[in-house]
Amino acid sequence: MTAPIAITGGRVICPATGQDGIATIVLKDRTVAGIGRAEPPSGAQIIDASGLVVAPGLIDAGVFRADTAAANAGGITRMILMPDQSPPLDDPALVAFAQGSGKPDVWVHPLAAATRGLKGEELAEIGLAQAAGAVGVATGRRAIADARVMQRLLAYAHGHGLVVVAHAEDAALTAGAVATEGEYATRLGLAAAPAFAESLAIIRDCRLAQATGARLHIRQVTTAEGLAAVRAARAQGVDVTAGITPAHLFLNDMAVSGFRSFARLSPPLRDERDRLAVIDGVRDGSLSILASGHDPQSQEDKRQPFADARAGMAGAQTLLALGLGLVRDGVITLPGLIAMLSTNPARRFGLVAGTLQLGAPADIVVFDEHAPWRIDGDRFHGAGNTPFNGLPTAGRVKYVIKGGDVVWRA
Amino acid sequence: MARTPSHPALADGAHPFPHAHLLGIAALKPWEICFLLDEAEQWVELNRSAAKHVDRLAGLTQINAFFENSTRTLLSFEIAGKRLGADVVNLGVSGSSVKKGETLLDTALTLNAMHPDMIVIRHASSGAVQLISEKVDCPVLNAGDGRHEHPTQALLDALTIRRRKGRIAGLKVAICGDILHSRVARSNFMLLAALGAEVRAVAPPTLLPAGLDGYCVQAFTDMDAGLAGADVVMMLRLQTERMEGAYVPSPREYFRFYGLTEARLARAAADVLVMHPGPMNRGVEIDGAIADDIARSAVSEQVEMGVAVRMACLDVLTRRRRGVEGWA
């Protein structure tokens, strides 16, 4: 077994237990063995975390690429993997393989493909996928166009107790679109879909979730109307949660001007009014999960005319720093951010993680919430296409501990 | 051939055209637009003369890289280059290795390695021409990219209007038809608004893009209202595949409500000028008799101005590399 680790002098934050204060945390036998003021056990490896924050390792809910190096550099110890792999995770064997793909540095929790080949037509073997390790099912990059298929998916997944992760864009309205309808899309001559393509999909899926009793998670809610639909459904008792990525919190559709393909995302960036609305959604807790949407693309796929470029950005390494922007802006507290990045996704997907309670897995991130740096995609692990390239930010990961092992240090 | 500059800023010594490329109207100041129009005038005269040739661009290589089918624009750019004495080569869709899977940027680098002095590009994707311009060492002229811009078309339209009407400021210009998919409309909106025209967009609701307020363009879905008092009516081509139920129910229904007929045109100003970027769908968006009426229709003149405007653009954009005094 690994030697015990004692992290001393840091501000220990655990939203699950309510812990927030300077304390020493002792890790032993790959679990959290103690938190408090006691002296570290003899022989323990001491990590001095004075002036730093100590929190449960981040859980990135909904990545498309399980890049372990990028994850660790970003303080992420678990990734919930979207089924949009090559081939799609519509087979239990593929799910089982994906589950082991990040160990030991990062644990990958796959979402099973909801439909065969993610085509939105026939249900995939989601019960067997669950037995193989899937923590939920997902519709993939696109919504399921056929309401009947979606209804059956929700009913069937509910029978297995699985969360359904949905992409909220009406398939017909967004067919061929690469931008949000508005002046910028018109000026650039980009095929665009109205922003309400999102709320239309959310309203349908929430109604179907209500009818089936299913648990629904909308991975990205990016518009004021979409958020209103989520709030209304929750008020009616629908078991629906919603997530967001930093891109939609900090960028609006102006970012695509000049045909910057790094800002080609799915769903597309929205106008300023919608951006401010989703900030409010974070403030009031309607958006409970912050994820990177990590989906890096190769140079060949991005150095294209805007509409021909692939959607997606590298996000794992900037998730924490950009999230800390919400704390600096006074939108949420630091424990509130840790909850969005770790505790809430763990709860939603039933992971034994996202907490520092005694006996919990020793997944820890230690970071300096104030350390300044400049985002530089060229220095990322793997592909570095990010619309935040060049942006000065603050918040650096110092140590990442996965299952009691230090897997990354600055 | 000294002319009085048509914009006060030019008389005050503003640099008439500090751009390396011509990617769109969006980047141009009003006086830069006026300068290009002023420059084009001399070529209108040359093109009407017997000789029709100068050696200004002798020894320079012009590549016309058209990744999307085109007849008239390609021909216009080719003639423009040849009348200025440039060595003009055309790269058409069928001859391009894009079909063989080469990326656009690899194609751009290949063209660049042949040391052209100017590249004229048409591409079906918005922004493609800008992308190429970032990777090559010579001036790039946008001959139409997706639904984004078609700057030389807007310039030739402006030249046509200016010669016929003597001005652009204050004119009511109605641009009618498939605005949603039209790069010609977008470039014209910006150019005409920059020069002080009152611009209207007339189209069925399914073919009107969002955010027209930002262009200072007034949108109309009623053709009669949109044409009321118009000094210039610019018709746009409606592609056949968009008429069979996708955006409008049928060609005949479209003509009934949005076709330019005598009755409808009577609502415009008495001396209205009718324009069309071509190719025309007679009986779909425009009555054939109106198109043929040379008193009102400027369709042929637009084609003529096209060559002159493109000569001006090729000349102006290559002045720096030709070492023309004041352009270093």
Interface residues (C-beta under 8 A of the other chain):
Chain A: E181 G182 E183 Y184 A185 T186 R187 L188 G189 L190 A191 A192 P194 G258 F259 E300 R303 Q304 P305 F306 A307 D308
Chain B: A26 T103 L104 L105 H123 S125 S126 G127 A128 Q130 L131 D145 G146 R147 H148 E149 R183 R186 P209 A210 G211 L212 D213 G214 Y215
